[in-house]
Amino acid sequence: MDYGRARIGLAIAESLQGIAQPLGTLERINRNEDMRRLRELVRDNSVKLILLGLPLRLDGTHGEMAEETQRFAERMRKQMALPSKWRTNG
């Protein structure tokens, strides 16, 4: 999953060792509706783990988008009760 302010990019794999296939893009509406649709996708696809891209600056530090992504991840953890892992771009 790649978080963005306007869209969330989605992909799915059969296992951690598998190749992720594009699942589509979720156009953002608002926090509650976004979470409702993500919960539905998780349930419909029997998701067991969410990998979320963590956008870092070129020097490897956290910027504004990384902080926003981490807040989004915390909301997901609370609402979905699934393990999650970070993946940095790079």
Secondary structure as GFF3:
##gff-version 3
##sequence-region A 1 90
A	DSSP	beta_strand	7	12	.	.	.	ID=ss1
A	DSSP	beta_strand	21	27	.	.	.	ID=ss2
A	DSSP	alpha_helix	31	44	.	.	.	ID=ss3
A	DSSP	beta_strand	50	54	.	.	.	ID=ss4
A	DSSP	alpha_helix	64	80	.	.	.	ID=ss5
A	DSSP	beta_strand	84	88	.	.	.	ID=ss6
###
